[in-house]
Amino acid sequence: MRTANQWFDAYSGDHRNHTNQTIHWICVPVILWCTLAMLWTIPSPLPLQGFWALLAMAATLGFYTRLSYRLGLTMLLWLALNTWLVIGVLNAAGLHGLWMSALGLFVLAWIGQFVGHIIEGRRPSFFTDLAYLLIGPAWLMGKLTRRLGWPIA
């Protein structure tokens, strides 16, 4: 299995343009939130609202923690914040409002991502390996924690 730094280096190769990087700082967190929000709305076989979102978060945290304990910890905090925001929108707008908000923002954020890659002149990394869909948020977290003096990888 690749290390976090190997994943980040490869991902960075497709994200050198400043405009594309800026778009990613906006759109990747939005896509992450929308994905969790849409998973939250799927009916569960258990009497637990958000079961599918929680299951997805547990699986992705396993992936991140295998790459780096610090990455797993920081992503846990980010996912917890996203969960809090999902619940906040759910309480304010209801299940249908959460779904519609997440769907609309999801589409807009992906349009932004593709515009960024057109500007970059490179195709999105996940076209070569779907695991890059998980690396995008971790790459941003890695950049943020390095700026704060606490590298995760």
Wavefront OBJ file of the C-alpha trace (Angstrom):
o trace
v 0.000 0.000 0.000
v 1.218 3.492 -0.817
v 2.150 5.890 1.937
v 0.248 9.118 2.508
v 3.148 11.092 1.044
v 3.164 8.945 -2.095
v -0.578 9.523 -2.556
v -0.179 13.264 -1.905
v 2.785 13.594 -4.303
v 0.892 11.841 -7.095
v -2.234 13.913 -6.433
v -0.183 17.119 -6.402
v 1.052 16.287 -9.894
v -2.472 16.767 -11.236
v -3.048 19.920 -9.192
v -0.231 22.383 -9.920
v -2.283 25.307 -11.191
v -3.086 27.894 -8.492
v -6.633 28.475 -9.770
v -7.375 24.751 -9.799
v -5.973 24.411 -6.280
v -8.166 27.287 -5.092
v -11.211 25.666 -6.671
v -10.321 22.429 -4.874
v -10.112 24.239 -1.520
v -13.729 25.274 -2.070
v -15.255 22.324 -3.896
v -13.660 19.304 -2.184
v -15.035 20.189 1.273
v -18.444 20.891 -0.282
v -18.421 17.524 -2.085
v -17.423 15.758 1.126
v -20.274 17.400 3.047
v -22.771 16.683 0.263
v -21.760 13.035 0.067
v -22.270 12.591 3.800
v -25.550 14.515 3.683
v -26.933 12.408 0.825
v -25.849 9.184 2.545
v -27.549 10.465 5.718
v -30.883 10.593 3.903
v -30.874 6.937 2.788
v -33.292 4.854 4.865
v -31.536 2.448 7.212
v -32.336 -1.170 8.054
v -31.545 -0.227 11.645
v -33.321 2.355 13.791
v -30.320 4.662 13.401
v -30.583 7.825 11.341
v -27.467 8.379 9.264
v -26.447 4.709 9.345
v -25.041 4.704 5.794
v -23.115 7.931 6.338
v -21.661 6.628 9.597
v -20.703 3.346 7.930
v -18.984 5.212 5.080
v -17.146 7.434 7.562
v -15.927 4.409 9.528
v -14.612 2.772 6.351
v -12.851 5.913 5.142
v -11.365 6.538 8.585
v -9.930 3.033 8.444
v -8.286 3.885 5.124
v -6.927 7.209 6.399
v -5.646 5.716 9.665
v -3.789 2.986 7.776
v -2.008 5.736 5.850
v -1.182 7.764 8.956
v -2.438 7.861 12.526
v -2.369 11.672 12.428
v -4.272 11.689 9.149
v -6.928 9.440 10.674
v -7.225 11.723 13.691
v -7.485 14.940 11.689
v -9.957 13.420 9.255
v -12.037 12.193 12.211
v -12.279 15.796 13.378
v -13.201 17.003 9.882
v -15.831 14.291 9.471
v -17.241 15.088 12.923
v -17.591 18.738 11.899
v -19.328 17.655 8.692
v -21.683 15.415 10.661
v -22.565 18.321 12.952
v -23.305 20.475 9.866
v -25.413 17.712 8.288
v -27.475 17.393 11.473
v -27.833 21.175 11.648
v -29.216 21.385 8.114
v -31.418 18.347 8.770
v -32.901 20.015 11.856
v -33.408 23.314 10.033
v -34.653 22.076 6.665
v -35.866 18.512 7.209
v -34.872 15.390 5.326
v -36.108 16.638 1.954
v -34.376 19.993 2.430
v -31.126 18.252 3.369
v -31.333 16.034 0.291
v -32.111 18.908 -2.087
v -29.405 21.155 -0.618
v -26.817 18.405 -0.823
v -27.781 17.415 -4.350
v -27.690 20.974 -5.669
v -24.372 21.804 -4.030
v -22.913 18.451 -5.121
v -23.649 19.167 -8.783
v -22.294 22.728 -8.558
v -19.124 21.606 -6.773
v -18.407 18.910 -9.358
v -18.899 21.432 -12.147
v -16.361 23.607 -10.333
v -13.938 20.698 -10.067
v -14.128 19.976 -13.782
v -13.707 23.666 -14.635
v -10.590 23.658 -12.457
v -9.197 20.692 -14.334
v -9.954 22.322 -17.687
v -7.974 25.341 -16.490
v -5.236 22.992 -15.238
v -5.162 21.115 -18.512
v -5.063 17.770 -16.709
v -7.768 15.247 -16.073
v -8.931 14.546 -12.518
v -6.793 12.014 -10.635
v -9.736 9.730 -9.902
v -9.920 8.907 -13.616
v -6.792 6.802 -13.047
v -7.686 5.425 -9.595
v -10.963 5.859 -7.720
v -9.042 5.942 -4.428
v -8.165 9.540 -5.314
v -11.749 10.436 -4.386
v -10.623 9.761 -0.806
v -7.215 11.362 -1.289
v -8.593 14.800 -2.269
v -9.883 15.668 1.224
v -6.792 14.130 2.844
v -4.510 16.135 0.531
v -6.174 19.355 1.666
v -5.908 18.267 5.302
v -2.236 17.471 4.748
v -1.618 20.946 3.330
v -3.502 22.575 6.218
v -1.710 20.650 8.959
v 1.719 21.309 7.384
v 0.904 25.048 7.417
v 0.022 24.722 11.096
v 3.314 22.947 11.796
v 1.812 19.531 12.453
v 2.460 17.389 9.371
v 0.310 14.279 9.201
v 2.483 12.163 6.959
l 1 2 3 4 5 6 7 8 9 10 11 12 13 14 15 16 17 18 19 20 21 22 23 24 25 26 27 28 29 30 31 32 33 34 35 36 37 38 39 40 41 42 43 44 45 46 47 48 49 50 51 52 53 54 55 56 57 58 59 60 61 62 63 64 65 66 67 68 69 70 71 72 73 74 75 76 77 78 79 80 81 82 83 84 85 86 87 88 89 90 91 92 93 94 95 96 97 98 99 100 101 102 103 104 105 106 107 108 109 110 111 112 113 114 115 116 117 118 119 120 121 122 123 124 125 126 127 128 129 130 131 132 133 134 135 136 137 138 139 140 141 142 143 144 145 146 147 148 149 150 151 152 153
